């Protein structure tokens, strides 16, 4: 397989306007014309009435659960925090060319969170906003009885959060499938230039969603295993996590956050090492990239030196030769 640099030259004389490496990996190769967002920022909604009092689900459909007054304030504070991130250049000064594009879950608490976040932004800096059903909350089923909801959630904690499916609802694995579908649409939006206004602007993509959905998004993006997903802690209300584009076209949490923060979120040392590589300028080969978590699958290797194998073959040939001479 060709390197990212040679692949960026395209196929059939396509030059820098086509990049087979990007098409295969959905990542950014040196010299490629694809314009990726500078940051992808995942935000959990503010404190909702359901977070404050689980009995709210017995009288109000999940998608209509509103924010509390504290949740509204959290959303406004998150907006100011995100504004500080996207408007800053790498040297710490102001970035004159930044823009922002929003995707939002259709639930009332996420839409209200977006309204609070949006209050921090000048209108001319917002490229657009789109409601996206595939980043909605995990479906917990038809829960109108608080005691039953508590019992089922306790069962989920015992049997694992990823594969456990709520009665009449979804598992995290189901959420993974629709997030994967959303990512395909997101790449088409990027390829078709729907997230850019001009070639000079730095686009920041903000996804206002839910805790589990955001963790599943990162799991899919960074190719985390189910075991690694199970380690992760949930976002706090209106907590946001910044995936920033590194110098070699890989997104990393360590471009903005600290190693200590990643440890608090539940990332293993191996996952943090992968984030460190993504933030560096040392691109690995395709085979190495696919094997970033290879130690999680194998623990016993047959690492005999090749010379030993050759010697065994030579010894076998000599024995066969001696046997044939004796027979003659």
C-alpha positions in Angstrom: 0.0 0.0 0.0 1.3 3.5 -0.8 2.2 5.9 1.9 -0.1 8.9 2.8 2.3 11.2 0.9 2.3 9.3 -2.3 -1.4 8.4 -2.1 -2.1 12.1 -1.9 -1.0 12.4 -5.5 -4.1 10.6 -6.5 -4.9 8.0 -9.1 -5.0 8.4 -12.9 -3.5 11.9 -12.9 -5.9 13.2 -10.3 -3.1 15.2 -8.6 -3.8 16.9 -5.3 -7.6 17.1 -5.9 -8.0 13.4 -5.3 -6.6 11.3 -2.5 -7.1 7.5 -2.4 -5.6 7.4 1.1 -8.3 9.7 2.4 -11.0 7.7 0.7 -9.8 4.5 2.4 -9.0 5.9 5.8 -11.3 8.9 6.1 -8.3 10.7 7.4 -6.2 13.6 6.1 -3.1 13.0 4.1 -0.3 15.6 3.6 -1.0 17.6 0.5 -4.7 16.5 0.2 -7.3 19.0 -0.8 -9.9 17.7 1.7 -10.7 20.4 4.3 -11.3 18.9 7.7 -12.8 20.7 10.7 -10.1 22.1 12.9 -12.0 20.7 15.9 -14.9 18.4 16.7 -16.4 19.3 20.0 -18.7 16.9 21.8 -21.1 18.5 24.4 -23.5 16.8 26.8 -26.7 18.7 27.5 -27.2 20.7 30.7 -28.8 19.5 33.8 -32.3 18.3 33.0 -35.4 17.7 35.2 -34.8 14.0 34.7 -31.2 14.3 36.1 -32.6 16.1 39.1 -35.6 13.9 39.7 -36.0 10.5 38.0 -39.8 10.6 38.6 -40.0 13.2 35.8 -39.9 10.3 33.4 -43.2 9.0 34.8 -45.1 12.0 33.6 -43.1 13.4 30.7 -41.8 11.6 27.6 -38.0 11.4 27.6 -37.6 13.6 24.5 -39.6 16.4 26.2 -37.7 16.5 29.5 -36.6 20.2 29.9 -33.5 21.8 31.4 -33.6 23.0 34.9 -32.7 26.7 35.6 -29.2 25.4 36.6 -29.0 23.5 33.3 -29.7 26.8 31.4 -26.9 28.5 33.2 -24.6 25.5 32.5 -25.4 25.8 28.8 -24.5 29.5 28.7 -21.2 28.8 30.6 -20.4 26.0 28.1 -21.0 28.5 25.3 -18.5 30.9 26.7 -16.0 28.1 27.2 -16.4 26.8 23.7 -16.1 30.3 22.3 -12.7 30.7 24.1 -11.5 27.4 22.6 -12.5 28.0 18.9 -11.5 31.7 18.8 -7.9 31.1 20.0 -5.0 30.4 17.7 -2.2 27.9 18.5 0.0 30.7 19.9 -2.7 31.8 22.3 -3.8 34.9 20.4 -7.1 35.5 18.7 -7.9 33.5 15.5 -9.5 35.9 13.0 -10.8 33.1 10.7 -12.8 30.8 12.9 -16.3 29.6 12.2 -18.6 27.1 13.9 -21.2 24.6 12.7 -23.6 22.8 15.0 -25.3 19.4 15.0 -27.9 18.8 17.7 -30.0 15.9 19.0 -33.8 16.5 18.6 -34.5 16.2 22.4 -35.8 19.3 24.2 -32.8 19.3 26.7 -30.2 19.3 23.9 -32.0 21.9 21.8 -32.3 24.2 24.9 -28.6 23.6 25.6 -27.8 24.7 22.0 -29.8 27.9 22.5 -27.8 28.6 25.6 -24.5 27.9 23.9 -25.5 29.9 20.9 -26.0 33.0 23.0 -22.2 33.3 23.3 -21.6 33.5 19.5 -21.9 36.4 17.0 -24.3 35.5 14.2 -21.6 36.0 11.5 -19.5 33.2 13.1 -22.2 30.5 12.9 -22.2 28.7 9.5 -25.3 26.7 10.3 -27.0 24.3 12.6 -28.8 21.0 11.9 -31.0 18.7 13.9 -29.6 15.1 13.7 -31.8 12.3 15.0 -29.0 9.8 15.0 -27.2 11.5 17.9 -30.2 11.3 20.1 -30.3 9.8 23.6 -30.2 6.0 24.0 -33.8 4.7 24.0 -34.6 3.4 27.5 -38.0 2.0 26.5 -41.4 2.9 27.8 -40.5 3.7 31.4 -43.3 5.2 33.3 -42.6 3.4 36.6 -39.6 4.8 38.5 -38.9 1.7 40.5 -38.7 -0.4 37.3 -36.3 2.0 35.7 -34.0 1.9 38.7 -34.0 -1.9 38.7 -33.3 -2.2 35.0 -30.4 0.3 35.2 -28.9 -1.5 38.1 -29.1 -4.7 36.0 -27.3 -3.0 33.2 -24.4 -2.0 35.5 -24.0 -5.7 36.5 -24.1 -7.1 32.9 -22.3 -4.3 31.0 -23.3 -1.1 29.5 -22.5 -1.8 25.9 -24.6 -4.9 25.0 -27.4 -4.7 27.6 -30.6 -3.8 25.8 -33.3 -2.0 27.7 -36.7 -3.8 27.4 -38.5 -2.1 24.4 -35.4 0.1 24.0 -31.8 0.1 22.8 -28.4 -1.1 23.9 -25.2 1.0 23.5 -24.4 -1.3 20.6 -27.6 -0.1 18.8 -26.5 3.5 19.4 -23.1 2.6 17.9 -24.8 1.5 14.7 -26.7 4.8 14.2 -23.7 6.9 15.2 -21.7 5.0 12.5 -24.4 5.9 10.0 -24.2 9.5 11.1 -20.4 9.6 10.6 -20.9 8.5 7.0 -23.2 11.4 6.4 -20.8 13.7 8.2 -18.0 12.7 5.8 -20.3 13.5 2.9 -21.0 16.9 4.4 -17.2 17.5 4.7 -16.5 16.3 1.2 -19.2 18.4 -0.4 -18.0 21.5 1.5 -21.3 22.0 3.4 -19.3 22.9 6.6 -17.2 25.6 4.9 -18.0 29.1 3.8 -14.7 30.0 2.4 -11.3 28.3 2.0 -9.8 30.6 4.5 -12.1 29.9 7.4 -11.2 27.3 10.2 -14.4 25.3 10.8 -15.2 24.0 14.3 -17.9 21.3 14.5 -19.9 21.2 17.7 -22.2 18.2 18.4 -24.7 18.8 21.2 -25.8 15.4 22.3 -26.0 13.0 25.3 -23.4 11.3 27.5 -23.6 7.8 26.2 -24.0 8.9 22.6 -20.9 11.1 22.9 -18.8 8.2 24.3 -20.0 5.9 21.5 -19.0 8.6 19.0 -15.4 8.6 20.4 -15.4 4.8 20.5 -16.3 4.7 16.8 -13.9 7.5 15.8 -10.8 6.2 17.7 -11.6 2.5 17.1 -11.9 1.7 20.8 -12.9 -1.8 21.8 -16.0 -2.7 23.8 -13.7 -3.4 26.8 -12.2 0.1 26.4 -15.6 1.7 26.1 -16.7 0.0 29.4 -13.9 1.8 31.2 -15.2 5.3 30.2 -16.9 7.6 32.7 -19.9 9.6 31.6 -19.7 13.3 30.7 -20.9 15.8 33.4 -23.8 18.0 32.4 -22.5 20.5 29.8 -19.0 19.1 29.9 -17.4 19.2 26.5 -14.5 17.3 25.0 -12.4 18.7 22.2 -11.0 16.5 19.4 -8.5 18.7 17.7 -6.8 18.1 14.3 -3.1 17.4 14.7 -0.3 18.3 12.2 -0.5 15.0 10.4 -4.3 14.9 10.0 -5.3 12.9 13.0 -7.7 14.1 15.7 -6.5 13.8 19.3 -8.0 14.7 22.7 -4.5 15.6 23.8 -4.3 18.6 21.5 -6.5 20.4 24.0 -6.9 18.3 27.1 -4.3 17.0 29.5 -3.2 13.4 30.2 -4.6 13.8 33.7 -8.0 14.6 32.3 -7.9 11.6 30.1 -7.1 9.4 33.1 -10.0 10.9 35.0 -12.3 10.0 32.1 -11.3 6.4 32.2 -8.8 6.1 29.3 -6.3 3.3 29.8 -2.5 3.9 29.4 -2.8 2.2 26.0 -5.6 4.5 24.9 -3.6 7.6 26.1 -0.5 6.5 24.2 -2.6 6.3 21.1 -3.9 9.8 21.7 -0.3 11.0 22.2 0.6 9.5 18.8 -2.4 11.1 17.1 -1.2 14.5 18.5 2.3 14.1 17.1 3.8 14.6 13.7 5.0 11.0 13.4 2.6 9.2 11.1 2.8 5.5 11.1 2.2 3.1 8.3 -1.3 1.9 7.5 -0.7 -1.5 9.0 0.7 0.0 12.2 -2.3 2.3 12.5 -4.7 -0.6 12.3 -2.7 -2.4 15.0 -2.7 0.4 17.6 -4.5 -1.8 20.1 -3.1 -5.1 18.9 -2.0 -6.1 22.4 -5.6 -6.2 23.5 -6.2 -9.2 21.1 -3.0 -11.2 21.4 -0.9 -12.3 24.4 1.2 -15.2 23.0 3.4 -14.8 19.9 5.5 -17.3 18.0 8.6 -15.1 17.7 11.2 -17.6 16.7 14.0 -16.1 14.7 13.7 -16.7 10.9 17.3 -18.3 11.0 16.0 -21.0 13.3 13.2 -21.9 10.8 15.7 -22.0 8.0 18.0 -24.3 10.0 15.2 -26.6 10.8 14.3 -26.9 7.0 18.0 -27.6 6.2 18.3 -30.3 8.9 15.1 -31.9 7.6 16.5 -31.9 4.0 19.8 -33.6 5.3 17.9 -36.3 7.1 15.8 -37.1 4.0 18.9 -37.2 1.9 20.6 -39.7 4.3 17.6 -41.9 4.4 17.4 -42.0 0.6 21.1 -43.0 0.4 20.6 -45.9 2.9 17.7 -47.1 0.8 19.8 -47.1 -2.3 
